[in-house]
Amino acid sequence: MFNLMNTEARKLTKNEREVICCLLDNARIPDLHMAEKLKISTQAIGKIRKRLEDDKIIKGYSASIDLDRVGISSHAIALIKVKPELWQKGSESVKKKIDEMSNLTCLCRISRSDVCAVGMFVFKNNSELEDYFHEMQQDGSFEVVDLFQFSEKSIIKDDYTAYIKEHLRRSCRSDLCKLNHSIKLNS
């Protein structure tokens, strides 16, 4: 049902890390501007970007949408338990049911005896939210163990950019430390 493969992180070059940081700041930045900023050729930027895409490090480029302005104002985090009847139909049935949940934006498996997943959902308004979860309970495939409702305006932070940049900087410093240690050992 869930992909639990722990893929080994590929070691990124300094230029790859810098290209990723540029793209995190502005996914629409032209290669020419990145090349000027990083002081390398546009051809090198193109090759780096292609390699990052081919290696699935860059999974895509997307727009950041103001959900309130497109009429999506209600959110929910639900602690969910898959009912035994659905499990008995097999993991493909569970996956199919999850794929049908268009309001579901993120689903994470967790290890708790009473809950198997945490889901994040979006809705037009609270009425749609209430109808959705009422219908989900009636369907009998999933049990909502707990539900936390909130509005778009109550989201304080929804951005992982700073963490990724810090992670890339730390790995760069770590590489530099290893290089310095190696130089000292060889001296």
C-alpha positions as CSV (number, residue, x, y, z in Angstrom):
1,M,0.0,0.0,0.0
2,F,2.6,2.5,1.0
3,N,6.1,2.9,-0.5
4,L,8.5,2.2,2.4
5,M,11.6,2.0,0.3
6,N,14.4,4.0,1.9
7,T,16.3,5.3,-1.0
8,E,19.9,6.3,-0.3
9,A,20.5,10.0,-0.8
10,R,22.8,10.8,-3.7
11,K,25.8,13.0,-2.9
12,L,25.2,16.3,-4.5
13,T,27.9,18.5,-6.0
14,K,28.3,22.1,-4.8
15,N,26.8,23.4,-8.1
16,E,23.9,21.0,-7.8
17,R,23.2,22.2,-4.3
18,E,23.4,25.8,-5.5
19,V,21.1,25.2,-8.4
20,I,18.5,23.5,-6.1
21,C,18.7,26.6,-3.8
22,C,18.1,28.9,-6.7
23,L,15.1,26.9,-7.8
24,L,13.7,26.9,-4.3
25,D,13.8,30.7,-4.3
26,N,12.3,30.9,-7.8
27,A,11.4,27.7,-9.8
28,R,11.0,29.9,-12.9
29,I,14.5,31.4,-12.8
30,P,16.0,31.3,-16.3
31,D,19.2,29.3,-16.7
32,L,21.0,32.5,-17.8
33,H,20.3,34.2,-14.4
34,M,21.4,31.1,-12.5
35,A,24.6,30.9,-14.6
36,E,25.4,34.6,-13.8
37,K,24.6,34.1,-10.1
38,L,26.7,30.9,-9.8
39,K,29.4,32.1,-12.2
40,I,29.2,29.0,-14.5
41,S,27.9,28.6,-18.1
42,T,24.3,28.3,-19.1
43,Q,25.2,24.9,-20.6
44,A,26.5,23.7,-17.3
45,I,23.2,24.9,-15.6
46,G,21.2,23.0,-18.2
47,K,23.2,19.8,-17.7
48,I,22.9,20.1,-13.9
49,R,19.2,20.7,-14.1
50,K,18.7,17.7,-16.5
51,R,20.8,15.4,-14.2
52,L,18.7,16.5,-11.2
53,E,15.5,15.8,-13.1
54,D,16.7,12.5,-14.5
55,D,17.8,11.4,-11.0
56,K,14.3,12.4,-9.7
57,I,15.8,14.9,-7.3
58,I,13.7,17.6,-9.0
59,K,10.3,16.0,-9.3
60,G,8.6,18.9,-11.1
61,Y,8.0,22.6,-11.1
62,S,4.7,23.9,-9.7
63,A,2.9,27.1,-8.9
64,S,2.2,28.2,-5.3
65,I,-1.5,28.9,-5.1
66,D,-3.3,31.1,-2.6
67,L,-6.0,28.6,-1.7
68,D,-8.3,31.3,-0.2
69,R,-8.3,33.2,-3.5
70,V,-9.5,30.1,-5.4
71,G,-12.2,29.3,-2.8
72,I,-10.5,26.7,-0.6
73,S,-10.7,27.9,3.0
74,S,-11.2,24.8,5.2
75,H,-8.5,22.3,6.1
76,A,-8.5,19.2,8.3
77,I,-5.9,16.8,9.7
78,A,-7.5,13.4,10.3
79,L,-6.2,10.4,12.3
80,I,-7.4,7.5,10.2
81,K,-7.8,3.8,10.7
82,V,-8.4,1.5,7.7
83,K,-11.3,-0.8,8.6
84,P,-10.6,-4.5,8.5
85,E,-13.2,-5.1,5.8
86,L,-11.2,-3.0,3.4
87,W,-7.8,-4.7,4.4
88,Q,-9.4,-8.0,3.6
89,K,-10.0,-6.9,0.0
90,G,-6.2,-6.5,-0.3
91,S,-3.7,-3.6,-0.3
92,E,-4.7,-2.6,-3.9
93,S,-8.2,-2.0,-2.8
94,V,-6.9,0.3,0.0
95,K,-4.6,2.2,-2.5
96,K,-7.6,2.6,-5.0
97,K,-9.8,4.0,-2.2
98,I,-7.0,6.4,-1.2
99,D,-6.5,7.5,-4.8
100,E,-10.2,8.3,-5.1
101,M,-10.0,10.8,-2.2
102,S,-9.5,14.1,-4.2
103,N,-9.7,16.2,-1.0
104,L,-6.7,14.3,0.4
105,T,-3.5,16.3,-0.1
106,C,-1.0,14.3,2.0
107,L,-1.2,10.9,3.7
108,C,1.5,9.6,6.1
109,R,1.6,6.2,7.6
110,I,2.2,6.2,11.4
111,S,2.9,3.5,14.0
112,R,0.1,3.6,16.5
113,S,-2.2,0.8,17.6
114,D,-5.3,2.8,17.2
115,V,-4.4,4.7,14.0
116,C,-2.6,3.7,10.8
117,A,-2.3,7.1,9.0
118,V,-2.5,10.9,9.3
119,G,-4.2,12.6,6.4
120,M,-4.3,16.3,5.4
121,F,-7.4,17.4,3.6
122,V,-8.7,20.6,1.9
123,F,-12.2,21.8,1.4
124,K,-14.2,24.7,0.0
125,N,-15.8,25.4,3.4
126,N,-16.7,23.8,6.7
127,S,-20.0,22.4,5.3
128,E,-18.2,20.5,2.6
129,L,-15.7,19.3,5.2
130,E,-18.4,18.0,7.5
131,D,-20.3,16.3,4.6
132,Y,-17.1,14.6,3.4
133,F,-16.1,13.1,6.7
134,H,-19.7,12.1,7.4
135,E,-19.8,10.3,4.1
136,M,-16.4,8.7,4.8
137,Q,-17.7,7.3,8.1
138,Q,-20.9,6.0,6.4
139,D,-18.8,4.3,3.6
140,G,-17.3,2.0,6.2
141,S,-13.8,1.8,4.6
142,F,-12.1,4.2,7.0
143,E,-12.6,5.2,10.6
144,V,-11.8,8.8,11.5
145,V,-10.3,8.4,15.0
146,D,-9.7,12.2,15.5
147,L,-10.2,15.3,13.4
148,F,-8.6,18.7,13.6
149,Q,-10.3,21.5,11.6
150,F,-8.7,24.8,10.7
151,S,-8.9,27.6,8.2
152,E,-6.4,28.7,5.6
153,K,-5.8,31.9,7.7
154,S,-4.7,29.8,10.7
155,I,-1.8,28.2,8.9
156,I,1.3,29.8,10.4
157,K,4.0,28.1,8.3
158,D,3.7,25.9,5.2
159,D,7.2,25.9,3.7
160,Y,10.1,23.5,3.8
161,T,12.4,25.6,1.7
162,A,14.5,26.9,4.6
163,Y,15.0,23.4,6.0
164,I,16.2,22.1,2.6
165,K,18.6,25.0,2.1
166,E,20.0,24.4,5.6
167,H,20.3,20.7,5.0
168,L,22.2,21.4,1.7
169,R,24.5,23.9,3.5
170,R,25.2,21.4,6.3
171,S,26.1,18.7,3.9
172,C,28.4,21.1,2.1
173,R,30.1,22.0,5.4
174,S,30.3,18.3,6.2
175,D,32.0,17.6,2.9
176,L,34.4,20.4,3.5
177,C,35.2,19.0,7.0
178,K,35.9,15.6,5.5
179,L,38.1,17.1,2.8
180,N,40.1,19.1,5.5
181,H,40.4,16.0,7.6
182,S,41.6,14.0,4.6
183,I,44.2,16.7,3.7
184,K,45.5,16.7,7.4
185,L,45.8,12.8,7.3
186,N,47.7,12.9,4.0
187,S,50.2,15.6,5.2
